Amino acid sequence: MKMLFTILVAALTAPCASYGASLGDWITGSTPDGQQLYAGSINESGGTLTKACRPATGVCYWYLITSTICDKGQTVPALFSTSKGAVPFQLSCETAVVQDGKTNYRSIILDPDKMDSILESTMPLGIAVALQDGRFAVYRFSMSGAKRAVSILMEGANKLGQPNSKGTRDTTL
């Protein structure tokens, strides 16, 4: 579990984070300042599948973090295999993340609403990503606890994102 925590923290590029709950093979947590919340899982190869939200902006992203090299801004097709069938996605390479001397690459999974719809998969999620040389990189992630972990993430993000209507603090709406 400590390795899972460390990699999720690296994936979010936060200097440190607070561990929340373990739900099946997924965990939830937040950065110490509460500015970013996440739910995610790590596979046996060290890859990470994570949903992260910034309640202050109301924005959430799905990330795939793996050791497969990608160029910033590059968009590639991917096919996600679930218990309900195959679903096409696009991945946009965002940044390299270095943790303990190992470089991984973080890509945003475009179409987050479609990604949310596959959380009910009853089998491990398979992800095939097209590589430039005509081959595919294939990743697998457990979906055990995914739906509940993301539900907790969204409940927390919604609660933190709502303005305090009883307070007297200045705010912008």
N, C-alpha and C positions, 0 to 999 in steps of 0.2 A: 504494500500500500504506500510506503514511503516513496518508492520509485515512481509510482503513479502520480503522487502529489507533486514531486519534483518536476516531472516532465510536463504536467499540466501547467505548472507555474511558468516554466520556460516557454511553453507554447503561447502563453498570454503575454510574455515579455514583461511581467511584473517582477519587481525586485524580491518580493515575498508575498505570501498570500495566506489567508485564513482557510483552514480546512473545515468544511461544513458537514456533510453527511455522506455515507457510503450506501448506495442503493444498488444491489446486485453488483455488476461490474462497472458501474458508473459512480462518480463522486460529484458533489457540488461544493462550491466555495466562493470566496471573494477576495479581492485585494484588501489589504488592511484598512485602506481609506474608504472602502465600500463603493468606490467609483466603478468597479467592474465586477460582475458576477459571472460564474461559469458552471457548466455541467459537462462532464466529459469522461471518456474512457481511453485506455491505452491498450494496444494489442501486444502480443508477445514479441514483436520485432521492435517495439519502442515507438511506433506510430501513434498519433493521438487524433481522436475525433472529438471535437468540442463545440459547444454552443456558448457564446459569450455575449453578455449584454452590458450596456452602459445606461443605467436607469436615468441619469440626468439628461441624456439626449434622446432616450426612447429607442435606441438603435441596438439591434442584436445581429450577430453574424454567426454562421457556421464555418468552422475551420477544419481542414485536414492538414495535419503536420506529419511529414514523413522524411526519410533520408533521400528520397528521389529529387535530384537537382532540377530546379526550374528557374527561369529568368523572370525577374520582377516585371509585372504587367502582362506576361504571357498568359493566354487563355487556351485551355485544352479541353477536349471532350472527355467525359467519363460516363461509365455505366454502373449504376448501383443495383445490386441484386438483392431483393428482399423476398420474404415469404409470399408476397403478393405479386411478384414479378419483377421485371427489370425496369429501371427508371433512368432516363438520360439526364445528365447534368453537365454544366460547364464549371471548370475550376479556374480561378484567376490567381496566379502566383503573386504573393504579396511581399514576403520578406524571408531572409535567412535568420534562423534563431540558433545561437550557440549556447549549449549547456554542457558543462563538464568536458569541454574540449570537443564535443561532437556537434556537427552542423546538421540541422534539419531545416526543412523548407515549409513555410506556412502558406497554404492556399485558401482563399475564400471560396466556399461552395456557393455558387450563384443560385438564386431562387430559393431563399430560406423557407418560404411557405411550403414548397414542395418537399424540402428536406424534413420539415416538421411532420408531414403526412406519412412518412415511412417509419415513424417511431414505434409503431405497433408490430413491426416485423417480429415473428416468433423464432427466427433463425438468425445466425450471425449475418451481419451486413457484409456483402462482398462488394468491393469497389475496384473496377478496372479502369485505369487511366491510360489514355493513348500517349505513347512516347514519340519523339521526333523520328526515330529510326524504324518505325512500323511495328514495334513491339508494344506490349502493355505491361504496366506495373500493376500488380494486384495486391490489395490489402483486405484484411478481414477484421471486423470489430464485433465484439459481443453486444447484443442489444438488451441483455438482461439488466433491467433497471433503468433503461434509457428513457422510456416514457415518463416514469415517475420523477426522475432526476430533472428532466427538462421542464416538467410541470412545476416543480419546486422552484427552479430557476426563474420561470416566468412569473410565478406568484410573487417572489421577492422583488423582481425587477419592476413589476407593476406597482407594488406597494411603495417602493422607494421612489418611483417616478412621479407619484401623485403629490401635488403641492399640499402643504399642511394648511388646511382651511381654518383651523382654530388658532393658529399662531399669529403673531404680529410682525413676523420677519418680512422684509421686503422680498419680492419675488418677481419673476417675469413669466407671463403666461402666453 
